Amino acid sequence: MKNTIPRIKFFIVMLIFWFLLNFNFELTTIIFGISISFFVSLFAYEILHDEHGFKYKGIKIHRLVFYMFLLFIEIFKSGITFTINLFKREYVPTIFKIELDLDDPVKVAIVANSITLTPGTITIDIVDNTIIVMVLAKPNTPHAELEKPIREKFEKLLMIKEKKS
């Protein structure tokens, strides 16, 4: 029973994320969502657990919901900005490294996936808490200016220390 509760929580979070991404409640979407969420939560068990128990302590559900809401807003805003920038032809692919202040590898992965979901940016690689990112930017854009949106919009929400219950 001890190992079942983290799996169920993870399954529910994956299923919610599936429905938020699809925004479709047809029978096939529901069946695929349940199946994919089940298999991801089943096979991720070995990655998320060790001999001491669950490695990842989690993010409070209200913070996760707020984070997802912010992510969807950023995806749509970036989509519009990305389209406008394509027509301007002033932007070039730029690669830079950002070292996050996050210690939790799951939170680093959340930030990296958020970057990739945002149009005009791609996470190329992750090493510990350092992410290599490709972004469309004006030539000679300062490194700090490229980091700023990632730090303010994604990392900042995950940095807040959770109070122990």
Secondary structure, DSSP 8 states (H G I E B T S, - for coil): -TTHHHHHHHHHHHHHHHHHHH----HHHHHHHHHHHHHHHHHTHHHHEETTEES-----HHHHHHHHHHHHHHHHHHHHHHHHHHHHT--EEEEEEEE-S---HHHHHHHHHHHHHSTTEEEEEEETTEEEEEEEE-TT--HHHHHHHHIIIIIHHHHS-----
